[in-house]
């Protein structure tokens, strides 16, 4: 009997697996001082929305790294349908292992994934794989205001206790050996469009699923979306455009 996969059931087939947009990906890419990168790695690529954007724009192979193989299979299918299968190379592996598989990375990109291994930890681990003066573009969930509604603070105290303010992240980045070139906060609508607006009805429909793990995952997702609706713009994803020093 096959084990039930809550992630696949809830997120299967979705193009976006987190906040973001093609427009924002291209805007942040344009903040880099050059647009030629022989070795590009997308860490925690998921189903690869941004991987496809980068590959199309830069016209260089993007090494797409994720530990969840079904997402990589989805990316391969999307790349083939877009006519750029030759520009996408999937790697099913842990993001922590990137330095063991890649050397002298010109551009390491990561949207909404670094938290999985800890933001500060990711910066330090990935630095080993980035070439001197190479670039890291990483987005991280951050507090954007000092005053936060109590239920929002309580939610993240449980779901992401290591979440820092933008100012605190800048200090972590400096300590890890990077120079900050630019920052970019994702607009709030990128959480809703093609993400929460699709995810919420899916999760609602799974509240009666026969498997308890699926019901629980769906309920957690619905609570996350509810918290977002009352957060008063107190948190969001911030892109950090960095250069290794």
C-alpha positions in Angstrom: 0.0 0.0 0.0 1.4 3.4 -1.0 2.0 6.0 1.7 -0.2 9.0 1.5 1.6 12.1 0.3 0.0 15.3 1.7 2.4 17.6 -0.2 1.6 16.0 -3.5 -2.1 15.9 -2.8 -2.3 19.6 -1.9 0.3 21.1 -4.2 0.4 18.7 -7.1 0.2 20.5 -10.5 0.6 24.0 -9.1 2.9 26.3 -10.9 3.5 28.5 -7.9 4.5 26.8 -4.6 4.9 30.1 -2.7 4.6 33.9 -3.0 6.3 35.4 -6.0 5.8 36.2 -9.7 7.7 36.1 -13.0 7.6 39.9 -13.0 9.4 40.1 -9.6 11.9 37.4 -10.5 12.9 39.4 -13.6 12.9 42.6 -11.7 15.3 41.2 -9.2 17.4 39.6 -11.9 17.8 43.0 -13.5 19.3 44.3 -10.2 22.4 42.3 -10.7 25.4 44.1 -12.3 25.8 41.6 -15.1 23.6 39.1 -16.9 26.1 36.4 -18.0 26.5 33.5 -15.6 28.2 30.2 -16.8 27.0 28.2 -13.8 23.6 28.9 -12.3 22.0 26.9 -9.4 18.4 27.3 -8.2 18.3 26.0 -4.7 15.0 24.7 -3.4 13.5 25.2 -6.9 10.1 23.4 -6.2 8.2 23.0 -9.4 10.6 25.6 -11.0 8.5 28.6 -11.9 11.6 30.9 -11.4 13.9 28.3 -12.9 12.1 28.6 -16.2 12.1 32.4 -16.0 15.9 32.5 -15.4 16.7 29.9 -18.1 14.6 31.8 -20.7 16.0 35.2 -19.8 19.7 34.3 -19.4 19.7 31.4 -22.0 22.0 29.4 -19.8 21.5 25.9 -18.2 19.9 26.3 -14.8 20.7 23.5 -12.3 17.5 23.0 -10.4 17.9 21.5 -7.0 15.1 20.1 -4.8 14.7 17.2 -2.5 11.1 16.4 -3.6 11.3 14.5 -6.8 7.7 15.0 -8.0 8.3 18.7 -8.1 11.3 18.1 -10.3 9.3 15.9 -12.6 6.8 18.7 -13.0 9.5 21.1 -13.8 10.9 18.8 -16.5 7.5 18.6 -18.1 7.0 22.4 -18.0 10.5 22.9 -19.5 9.7 20.5 -22.3 6.4 22.1 -23.0 8.1 25.5 -23.1 10.8 24.3 -25.5 13.7 24.8 -23.1 14.2 21.3 -21.7 17.9 21.7 -22.8 18.3 24.6 -20.4 16.9 22.9 -17.2 19.0 20.2 -15.4 17.2 18.8 -12.3 19.0 17.4 -9.3 17.1 15.6 -6.6 19.2 16.4 -3.5 19.3 18.3 -0.3 20.2 22.0 -0.5 22.8 21.5 2.2 24.7 19.3 -0.3 25.2 21.9 -2.9 28.9 22.6 -2.1 29.6 18.8 -2.6 28.1 18.9 -6.1 28.9 22.3 -7.5 32.0 24.4 -7.4 32.6 28.0 -8.5 28.9 28.9 -8.9 28.4 32.2 -10.7 24.8 32.8 -9.6 23.0 30.9 -6.8 19.3 31.7 -6.8 16.8 30.7 -4.1 13.2 31.9 -3.7 11.5 31.2 -0.4 13.5 28.0 0.3 16.5 28.9 2.5 14.4 28.7 5.7 14.2 24.9 5.2 17.8 24.6 6.4 17.9 27.9 8.3 18.6 31.2 6.7 22.0 31.9 8.4 23.0 28.2 7.9 22.1 28.4 4.2 24.1 31.6 3.7 27.2 30.0 5.2 26.9 26.6 3.5 26.2 28.1 0.1 29.1 30.5 0.3 31.5 27.6 0.0 30.1 26.8 -3.4 30.0 30.4 -4.8 33.0 31.6 -6.7 34.9 34.7 -5.5 32.8 37.8 -6.2 30.0 35.5 -7.3 26.3 36.3 -6.6 23.6 34.9 -4.3 20.0 36.0 -4.7 17.9 34.7 -1.8 14.4 35.6 -0.5 13.5 35.2 3.1 10.3 35.6 5.1 10.9 38.7 7.3 9.2 40.9 9.8 8.5 44.3 8.1 7.1 46.2 11.1 7.8 46.4 14.8 4.1 46.2 15.9 2.6 42.9 15.0 -0.9 41.6 15.8 -0.7 39.2 18.7 -2.2 36.2 16.9 0.2 36.7 14.0 3.2 36.8 16.4 1.9 33.6 18.1 1.4 31.8 14.8 5.0 32.4 13.7 6.4 31.7 17.2 5.2 28.2 16.5 5.6 27.9 12.7 8.8 29.9 12.1 10.4 30.9 15.4 13.7 31.9 13.7 12.0 34.6 11.6 13.9 37.9 11.8 13.3 41.5 10.9 14.8 42.9 7.6 17.4 44.8 9.7 18.4 41.6 11.6 18.7 39.7 8.3 21.1 42.3 7.0 23.4 41.8 9.9 23.2 38.0 9.4 24.1 38.5 5.8 27.1 40.7 6.6 28.4 38.2 9.2 28.1 35.4 6.6 30.5 37.2 4.2 28.3 38.9 1.7 27.8 42.5 0.4 24.2 43.6 0.0 23.7 45.1 -3.5 19.9 45.6 -3.4 16.8 44.4 -1.6 13.2 43.9 -2.9 10.1 43.1 -0.9 7.5 41.0 -2.7 4.2 42.8 -3.2 1.4 41.4 -1.0 -0.7 40.5 -4.1 2.0 37.9 -5.1 0.9 35.8 -2.1 -2.7 35.7 -3.5 -2.5 35.6 -7.2 -2.0 32.0 -8.5 -1.1 30.9 -5.0 -3.4 31.4 -2.1 -6.4 31.8 -4.4 -5.7 28.3 -5.7 -4.4 26.8 -2.5 -7.3 27.8 -0.2 -10.1 26.0 -2.0 -7.9 23.0 -2.5 -7.2 22.9 1.3 -10.9 23.4 2.1 -11.8 20.5 -0.1 -9.3 18.2 1.8 -10.6 18.9 5.3 -12.8 15.7 4.9 -10.0 13.6 3.4 -9.9 10.1 4.8 -6.2 10.4 5.8 -5.5 12.3 9.0 -2.2 13.7 7.8 -3.8 15.2 4.8 -6.6 16.8 6.9 -4.0 18.2 9.3 -1.9 19.6 6.5 -5.0 21.2 4.9 -6.0 22.7 8.2 -2.6 24.2 8.8 -2.6 25.7 5.3 -6.0 27.3 5.9 -4.8 28.8 9.2 -1.7 30.2 7.4 -3.9 31.9 4.8 -6.2 33.3 7.6 -3.2 34.7 9.4 -2.0 36.4 6.2 -5.4 38.0 5.8 -5.1 39.8 9.1 -1.3 40.4 9.2 -1.6 44.1 8.3 1.5 43.9 6.1 3.7 43.1 9.1 5.6 40.4 7.3 6.6 39.4 3.8 9.3 37.9 1.6 12.3 40.1 1.0 14.8 39.4 -1.8 18.5 40.0 -0.9 20.7 40.5 -3.9 24.2 39.6 -2.6 27.8 39.4 -3.7 30.3 37.2 -2.0 33.1 39.2 -0.4 
